[in-house]
């Protein structure tokens, strides 16, 4: 894969996560200006993840019929328009509608990009491209949160969405110019035939188990950063919106580490890699219980690094488990993944209100354990290793 193509793949990953969690540092500001309780403001995250979950099963099927690159470029342009609409939302309901619209377009980038990689790269080249893509999502998660927090601190929260739109504009230009057109794509006979193929996946136990794992991964990520952000805004920390946004710089650790996950999978297998990175996330959660800002930041860095590495394990397996219908398999995985994130944004709320951050940590640790148990059940050691090497499909 050429450097230009790698840059486009990285930016597609960035685009996939840029907007979803960009309101996390803004929750107090949104609650104040849109006249809702701060706990209710978390629905600005859930609305977007629900939009993703609703559309994800169909995004791959649409691209099966219309083509990969065309669909991704169109989706980025539509996402840019929805992001600008958020900047002019006049009340909380309007904000939720705009955030839901953002979520509807994201699967046409996320699911389709994973299918594109699975088709155009093979063997360890595919592992590397998947890891690069997930690394891009890690950077997008950081960029969205940090940029929104920084812009809000100086210009207000509405301007933060304009900043997101500018990043999407760059991604749109690079993808259109530098991402090679698909070579191995085989067009579906009809859109209906492609959509009908989704139902066959419900008999695939390994894929369904992987979907649960994906849900647990994003539940952990959204739950930890949403409520850790609130935790850091409360006494004794009392960080500002800008400072909370800066905490998301810990995602940069995952940007560096996640590309190495593909190599680790090649050496020790997918299952062992997933168990290892899950233990890293669990240890990170433990660190956040230390009543010190540096300790909380270190803990969140470890937890998020484990999450993105775990995602590199799971999403590649979802594409493999789907067989010829890989795009709809990835779509089903993403529905589960973002449904887990939607639940993770709101499920810890009663625990946080009643018992604080430590109760949330207990719930998140249980979710990590459930994901590992399912991986042990559905991923055998043999299926965790990639196939023999073939040369990349393009250079």
Secondary structure, 3 states (H helix, E strand, C coil): CCHHHHHHHHHHHHHHHHCCCCCHHHHHHHHHHCCCCCCHHHHHHHHHHHHHHHHHHHHHHHHHHHCHHHHHHHHHHHHHHHHHHHCCCCCHHHHHHHHHHHHHHHHHHHHHHHHHHHHHCCHHHHHHHHHHHHHHHHHHHHHHHHHHHHHHHHHCHHHHHHHHHHHHHHHHHHHHHHCCCCCCCCCCCCHHHHHHHHHHHHHCHHHHHHHHHHHHHHHHHHHHHHHHHHHHHCCCCCCCHHHHHHHHHHHHHHHHHHHHHHHHHHHHCHHHHHHHHHHHHHHHHHHCCCCCHHHHHHHHHHHHHHHHHHHHHHHHHHHHHCHHHHHHHHHHHHHHHHHHHHHHHHCCHHHHHHHCHHHHHHHHHHHHHHHHHHHHHHCCCCCCCCCCCCCCCCC
